[in-house]
Amino acid sequence: MEPKLIQENDQINSGLQRNIKIIEINQENNEQKQGNIEEAEKLFKQGEALHNLQKYQEAIDCYDKAIQINSKYEIAWNNKGSALRKLQQYQEAIDCYDKAIQINQKYDIAWNNKGSALRKLQKYYEAIDCYDKAIQINSKYNIAWNNKGYSLHQLKKYKDAIVCYDQRLSICPDPVTLKLKADSLFELGNKREAKLCYITALEKGSNEKDFIKKQLSKL
């Protein structure tokens, strides 16, 4: 009987040792994982700083290193796309935005940015679809309203563009949108309202004073 008891005790002790080892491994893995997250974030922040200095290729290198550590780092994918867009590598940028969106379907900024890259390729309908996605996620995403309006303007859908600009103006009455709305009104031949929007844009500090003054001279 005694050997049987010893055997059972050995099994119990062995099991405890395995549990302790598993706990130790999990702790090591968690520490390593936390270290990786911190390193990825550090590289991402370096990329952001370089991005802000307009050192886009160097920023991309940092984003790539962050992504190598964490392939699910959607913000790094998005920012890499934006850096590529600055370098006029629009299709490569779209690929990055698609990666970000695959990770997070609700990533409204990536949808908007993808739309802007598509717009640079003059794929206005596809761009509008992306802006609509961003707006569905966040109806107060005023940049997406502006971008959609601009794309519609390029398609000569001026009335639809004005609807988008009005939506943004209801959220944020800024001079950029007022100028864009005036451009669409101008194309529709609505001189009185176009003039009013141009003048209001100037009063609110528009950076396009020369262009606006030129347009006003035509009204």
C-alpha positions in Angstrom: 0.0 0.0 0.0 2.8 2.4 0.9 4.3 2.6 -2.7 0.8 3.6 -4.0 0.6 6.5 -1.5 4.0 7.7 -2.4 3.1 7.6 -6.1 -0.1 9.6 -5.5 1.8 12.1 -3.4 4.4 12.4 -6.2 1.7 13.1 -8.7 0.2 15.8 -6.5 3.6 17.5 -6.0 4.4 17.3 -9.6 1.1 18.9 -10.5 1.8 21.8 -8.0 5.2 22.3 -9.6 3.7 22.5 -13.0 1.1 25.0 -11.8 3.9 27.1 -10.2 5.9 26.9 -13.4 2.9 28.0 -15.5 2.3 31.0 -13.2 6.0 32.0 -13.6 5.8 31.6 -17.4 2.6 33.7 -17.5 4.2 36.4 -15.4 7.3 36.5 -17.7 5.0 36.6 -20.7 2.9 39.4 -19.2 6.1 41.4 -18.4 7.4 40.8 -21.9 4.1 41.8 -23.4 4.0 45.0 -21.3 7.6 45.8 -22.3 6.6 45.3 -26.0 3.6 47.6 -25.7 5.8 50.3 -24.1 8.4 49.9 -26.8 5.8 50.1 -29.5 4.3 53.2 -28.0 7.7 54.8 -27.7 8.4 54.2 -31.3 5.0 55.5 -32.3 5.6 58.7 -30.4 9.0 59.1 -32.1 7.2 58.7 -35.4 4.6 61.3 -34.4 7.3 63.8 -33.6 9.1 63.2 -36.9 5.7 63.4 -38.7 5.1 66.8 -37.1 8.5 67.9 -38.3 7.5 66.8 -41.9 10.2 64.1 -41.8 7.7 61.7 -43.3 10.0 58.8 -44.4 11.7 58.8 -41.0 8.3 58.8 -39.3 7.3 55.8 -41.5 10.4 53.9 -40.3 9.3 54.4 -36.7 5.7 53.4 -37.4 7.0 50.3 -39.2 9.0 49.3 -36.1 6.0 49.9 -33.9 3.9 47.7 -36.2 6.5 45.0 -36.2 6.1 44.8 -32.4 2.3 45.1 -32.5 0.7 44.3 -35.9 -2.7 45.3 -34.4 -1.5 48.9 -33.7 -4.3 50.6 -35.7 -3.1 54.2 -34.9 0.3 53.4 -36.2 -1.2 52.0 -39.4 -3.3 55.1 -39.8 -0.4 57.5 -39.2 1.8 55.5 -41.6 -0.9 56.0 -44.2 -1.0 59.7 -43.5 2.8 60.0 -43.9 2.6 58.1 -47.2 -0.2 60.4 -48.3 2.1 63.4 -47.6 4.7 61.7 -49.9 2.0 61.4 -52.5 2.1 57.6 -52.3 -1.7 57.4 -52.3 -2.3 53.7 -53.0 0.2 52.7 -50.4 -1.5 55.1 -48.0 -4.9 53.5 -48.8 -3.4 50.0 -48.0 -2.4 51.3 -44.6 -5.8 52.8 -43.9 -7.4 49.5 -44.9 -5.2 47.7 -42.3 -6.3 50.1 -39.6 -10.0 49.6 -40.6 -9.6 45.8 -40.6 -8.5 46.1 -37.0 -11.2 48.6 -36.0 -14.2 49.0 -38.2 -15.3 52.0 -36.1 -12.1 53.9 -36.7 -13.7 57.1 -38.2 -10.4 58.9 -38.7 -9.0 56.1 -40.8 -12.2 56.1 -43.0 -11.9 59.8 -43.5 -8.2 59.6 -44.3 -8.8 56.8 -46.8 -11.4 59.0 -48.4 -8.9 61.8 -48.7 -6.3 59.5 -50.4 -9.0 58.3 -52.8 -9.9 61.9 -53.5 -6.3 62.6 -54.5 -6.6 59.9 -57.0 -9.8 61.6 -58.2 -11.9 58.6 -57.2 -14.6 60.9 -55.8 -17.4 58.4 -55.5 -15.3 55.9 -53.6 -14.0 58.8 -51.4 -17.6 59.9 -50.6 -18.4 56.3 -49.5 -15.5 56.5 -47.1 -16.6 59.9 -45.7 -20.1 58.5 -45.3 -18.7 55.7 -43.2 -16.9 58.2 -41.0 -20.0 60.2 -40.6 -22.1 57.2 -39.8 -19.7 56.4 -37.0 -19.5 60.0 -35.8 -22.2 62.3 -37.1 -20.3 65.3 -35.7 -17.1 64.6 -37.5 -17.0 68.0 -39.2 -13.9 67.4 -41.3 -15.6 64.4 -43.0 -18.6 66.7 -43.8 -16.2 69.2 -45.4 -14.4 66.5 -47.3 -17.6 65.0 -48.6 -18.8 68.4 -49.7 -15.6 69.1 -51.5 -15.8 65.8 -53.4 -19.4 66.5 -54.4 -18.3 70.0 -55.6 -15.6 68.3 -57.8 -18.4 66.2 -59.2 -20.4 69.4 -59.9 -23.0 68.4 -57.4 -23.1 71.8 -55.9 -26.4 71.6 -54.1 -25.4 68.4 -52.4 -22.1 69.9 -51.5 -23.8 72.9 -49.8 -25.9 70.5 -47.7 -22.7 69.0 -46.4 -21.1 72.4 -45.7 -24.3 73.5 -43.9 -24.0 70.4 -41.7 -20.5 71.3 -40.8 -21.4 75.0 -40.2 -24.1 73.9 -37.8 -21.3 72.2 -35.8 -18.4 74.6 -36.4 -18.9 77.9 -38.3 -15.3 78.3 -39.5 -14.0 80.4 -42.4 -12.7 77.4 -44.5 -16.3 75.9 -44.7 -17.8 79.3 -45.5 -15.4 79.8 -48.3 -16.1 76.3 -49.7 -19.8 76.9 -49.5 -19.4 80.2 -51.3 -17.5 78.4 -54.1 -20.5 76.1 -54.6 -23.0 79.0 -54.4 -20.8 80.8 -57.0 -21.0 77.9 -59.4 -24.8 77.8 -59.0 -24.9 81.5 -59.9 -26.3 82.4 -56.4 -24.3 85.6 -56.3 -26.0 87.3 -53.2 -25.5 84.3 -50.9 -22.0 83.6 -52.3 -21.0 87.2 -51.6 -22.3 87.0 -48.1 -20.4 83.7 -47.4 -17.1 85.1 -48.8 -17.4 88.3 -46.7 -18.2 86.3 -43.6 -15.2 84.0 -44.3 -13.0 87.1 -44.5 -14.4 88.5 -41.3 -13.7 85.2 -39.5 -10.0 85.3 -40.6 -9.8 83.2 -43.8 -6.3 82.4 -45.0 -7.5 82.7 -48.6 -8.0 86.5 -48.7 -6.5 87.0 -52.2 -8.7 84.3 -53.8 -11.8 85.5 -52.0 -11.2 89.1 -53.1 -10.8 87.9 -56.7 -14.1 86.0 -56.4 -15.9 89.0 -54.9 -14.7 91.2 -57.8 -16.8 88.9 -60.1 -19.9 89.3 -58.1 
